[in-house]
């Protein structure tokens, strides 16, 4: 939020909370003045994030979790990664907020208020995995442009809303419909009102899935502002960039949506494998759809120290885009041999799955525990970095933690 407007819309009590102590003479602060303590706002307090979250960018705000923060089966807001392409909306009025369904392939353009959406359509709740397409980008070499995510740009919260399918069908879908595209209230970094920071979408088949929601609650509460309040699209299993925040409009298209960040190298990878650093023509780039199989050890934290003979309980999560994870394994000998983990079924389709195992070590010394998931089509995570691409997308190499037995 613009700092000046943020202060103007924030009560003295809230400002005091952000500063962390009483503001002596606070009532005498001139209108529009931004206290020095807030000219570089604390994002952890501003967005109610865990102190161990890592800030990658502040224009726009981008934050990621560390692996040990993601141990909850359902990700709380305080530990959920934050990926914005523009500025958070400064004006949100629930009573005037609407969602419009339009586009070349809509039978009749319709506009719904929030109240109408909640009252006219059945409500559904799903746990849905959202992962940034660039999660793991920091490992690519040559380095890829963009936020240097490590492993923490993934979450699985519980989302409540109405099915996108129900809303689209209420407006009517023409036979030539191919894609949907979303439009939102976030602000371009240039503050040019004619520019959209991002406007992506999905093919109709994905838009019409049961689990693709127009959501208004997260973990049973209103969606936090930074995560799309009061309305957002949630399409689990695909790059999180297709799950547009601050949703105001959905267009039913008769072609692949062509909004900002749908072309070039944005959320696209080479259709064929290329050499690291090689330039790839736009027409040879393919849009990322279902995310690849992946897993994360969330406990213990890397660097654990054990006594000789002590066994170590590990646990974590695994996911596979549109697919289910079929097998989960770990290795303590750098991938030479693999042992099975106990793997739970997903709560619902597109939710991540939880795994655990009890690990023994033969002698004192340094070890690494590697985790490897295999999806329902038999495809496993690579042990090392997968194929290079210009924007560093889809790194699903095995997650690893260090352990010392003393």
FENWOQUI-V331298 format. One record per helix or strand of 2 or more residues. SS is the DSSP state (H for helix, E for strand). FROM is the first residue (numbers start at 1). TO is the last residue. Records with the same first field share a line. If there is no record, write none. Layout:
SS: FROM-TO  FROM-TO
This chain:
H: 3-8  12-19  26-28  36-38  43-46  67-70  77-79  114-120  137-139  164-171  204-207  225-227  240-242  282-284
E: 54-58  61-64  82-83  98-102  110-113  123-131  154-163  179-184  201-203  213-218  221-222  232-234  238-239  247-253  268-270  285-287  294-299  304-306  312-320  325-331  339-340  342-343  353-359  365-375  399-405
